[in-house]
Amino acid sequence: MANVKESLSVLLQPDGAMCTAIVDANSGMVLGQDGTGLDLELAAAGNTEVVRAKMKTMKSLGLNDSIEDILITLGTQYHIIRPVAAHDGLFIYLVLDKSKSNLALARRACQEVESTLSV
């Protein structure tokens, strides 16, 4: 089991990774962060709303499923939001430079961290 600091280090290993955070979606607070490029406190609060909105929509649609990840593609960046299944209310947030990153490897890093994260 990896702690938050180790997990953040793993998330920043893929090429193009800019910054990352582990976020409590119940409060919008950052449990840990690393990297540069964004105000991660502000991003955590905003992306908490994204996760809540998706969960609410799934419930309204009667979808008995879970979110694997949410990908937001910007002009120059990818933003990956991945809920942590073993820790209800937590999610991983990873920002990538679109021109330098391999999206598949970054998603795999998020999956690895999600499966080993210990808080």
Secondary structure in CASP SS format (residue, H / E / C, confidence):
PFRMAT SS
TARGET T0000
AUTHOR 0000-0000-0000
METHOD secondary structure of the structure
MODEL  1
M C 1.00
A E 1.00
N C 1.00
V H 1.00
K H 1.00
E H 1.00
S H 1.00
L H 1.00
S H 1.00
V H 1.00
L H 1.00
L C 1.00
Q C 1.00
P C 1.00
D C 1.00
G C 1.00
A E 1.00
M E 1.00
C E 1.00
T E 1.00
A E 1.00
I E 1.00
V E 1.00
D E 1.00
A C 1.00
N C 1.00
S C 1.00
G C 1.00
M E 1.00
V E 1.00
L E 1.00
G E 1.00
Q E 1.00
D E 1.00
G E 1.00
T C 1.00
G C 1.00
L C 1.00
D C 1.00
L H 1.00
E H 1.00
L H 1.00
A H 1.00
A H 1.00
A H 1.00
G H 1.00
N H 1.00
T H 1.00
E H 1.00
V H 1.00
V H 1.00
R H 1.00
A H 1.00
K H 1.00
M H 1.00
K H 1.00
T H 1.00
M H 1.00
K H 1.00
S H 1.00
L C 1.00
G C 1.00
L C 1.00
N C 1.00
D C 1.00
S C 1.00
I C 1.00
E C 1.00
D C 1.00
I E 1.00
L E 1.00
I E 1.00
T E 1.00
L C 1.00
G C 1.00
T C 1.00
Q E 1.00
Y E 1.00
H E 1.00
I E 1.00
I E 1.00
R E 1.00
P E 1.00
V C 1.00
A C 1.00
A C 1.00
H C 1.00
D C 1.00
G C 1.00
L E 1.00
F E 1.00
I E 1.00
Y E 1.00
L E 1.00
V E 1.00
L E 1.00
D E 1.00
K C 1.00
S C 1.00
K C 1.00
S C 1.00
N C 1.00
L H 1.00
A H 1.00
L H 1.00
A H 1.00
R H 1.00
R H 1.00
A H 1.00
C H 1.00
Q H 1.00
E H 1.00
V H 1.00
E H 1.00
S H 1.00
T H 1.00
L E 1.00
S C 1.00
V C 1.00
END
